[in-house]
Amino acid sequence: MDNIVLEYRDPLFSIIILVALVFVISFFAYSYGIYRERIARKDYRKLSRRFELGKLKEEDYVHLYKTYNLPFDSILLLASSFLHKGDYNKAINVYLTLLEHVNDRVKKEELLELLGITYFKCGFLQRSKDVFMRILKFSPRNKKALTYLLIIHEKLKDFKKAKEITSCLKELDKNVSKDETYLDALIILNDPLSSYDKRIELLHKIYKKDKSIQRLFVQFLLQFNSTYFWNHLEEFNPKSFIDLMWYLNYDDINFKKVSTNDFLLELYNAKGYLNNLEHSEDFIFDILILLHKHSKKVKATLDFEFVCSSCKQTHPIYENRCPHCHNILTFSVNHTLSKSLDQAVQSLQ
């Protein structure tokens, strides 16, 4: 009997029992982990199939976030797919639903930013404005919110309010000198109480200091005082607004002034308004000049595209603010050869 007791109390026997227990517990824990992983994968596959079919509901995102602890950034990445598809309403619903369940301040601010930007892309400017104002209540130094508010006020034609926001951004060490000049020009252009002559005088002062508003100034002059433009032609660079000069009516052109500008001389020979050049240094102009001289059947014209110097995106029409990167006055104009409208219509018949 004493021998049996001694064997039971043997340390080696205790170690064997302990190792066996650890093994059994580990085995069951591992098996349970595999079981849970299989169930999770099965649910993921179901959700994935629904997502691929475009049927993922707003509450599904909350389910992924709360039940499976899917990282917050991954949830936002999934939701952003709706933005790429142009399904803005779906993205908005996802952001609104997640906002009800997210308590972390940083994550809530990020969601509000995305919601405000999505409203902005949809054209719901007032809603977007309200969201960004809400962000600024608890995060007054949020540069993104301030920048979008500036753009929204600009689109709403409230240029003075937009100018006030530049002061806030300046305090946050953001360079807004170009924005200030641009908004000053817009305030003058849209001032109904000032005469055209007074507005031209003020714009000319700004232009002498900052040539970036050249196109704004020239467009205003061509519309309301073309004589002033032609009298100050030497101060401008017509090549940078070639499309405006190309589309001018014959009667609105001062050909005496054109004769003093080599670029405009080539441009209007290419258009057929003049016939006093044999060739042009510009290859496309040269083709048009030769066509006017030697071919009456083949008609061609110029087409224009606008390239943002900041994001390199190309656009068919000119805009003061790039719709992609939202930088101002960054478009440069490129001209290409194309069929004239009459020639294009004939080819379709």
Long-range contacts (C-beta under 8 A, 24 or more apart in sequence): 40-68, 43-68, 44-68, 51-78, 58-93, 58-94, 58-96, 58-97, 59-97, 61-94, 61-97, 61-98, 62-97, 62-98, 62-101, 65-98, 65-101, 66-101, 72-102, 72-107, 76-110, 76-111, 76-114, 79-114, 80-114, 83-118, 83-121, 88-118, 88-121, 88-122, 89-122, 91-118, 92-118, 92-119, 92-122, 105-138, 109-135, 109-138, 109-139, 109-142, 113-142, 113-144, 113-145, 116-145, 116-148, 117-148, 120-148, 120-151, 120-152, 125-152, 125-155, 125-156, 128-152, 129-153, 129-156, 141-172, 143-169, 143-172, 143-174, 146-172, 147-326, 150-179, 151-321, 151-326, 154-183, 154-186, 154-321, 157-190, 159-183, 159-186, 159-187, 159-190, 160-187, 163-187, 178-210, 178-212, 178-328, 178-329, 179-328, 181-206, 181-209, 181-210, 181-212, 181-213, 182-212, 182-213, 182-216, 182-320, 182-328, 182-329, 185-213, 185-216, 185-217, 186-216, 189-216, 189-220, 196-224, 196-225, 197-225, 200-224, 200-225, 200-228, 204-232, 207-235, 212-329, 213-329, 214-240, 214-241, 215-240, 215-241, 215-244, 215-318, 215-329, 216-320, 216-329, 218-244, 219-244, 222-248, 222-252, 226-252, 226-254, 230-254, 230-257, 233-257, 233-260, 233-261, 234-260, 234-261, 238-263, 238-264, 238-267, 239-263, 240-332, 240-333, 241-333, 242-267, 242-302, 242-304, 242-333, 242-335, 243-304, 243-318, 243-333, 243-335, 246-271, 246-302, 246-304, 246-335, 270-302, 271-302, 284-335, 284-336, 284-337, 287-337, 288-337, 298-343, 299-339, 299-340, 299-342, 299-343, 300-337, 300-338, 300-339, 300-340, 300-343, 301-337, 301-338, 301-339, 301-340, 301-341, 302-335, 302-336, 302-337, 302-338, 303-335, 303-336, 303-337, 303-338, 304-333, 304-334, 304-335, 304-336, 305-333, 305-334, 305-336, 306-331, 306-332, 306-333, 306-334, 307-331, 307-332, 307-334
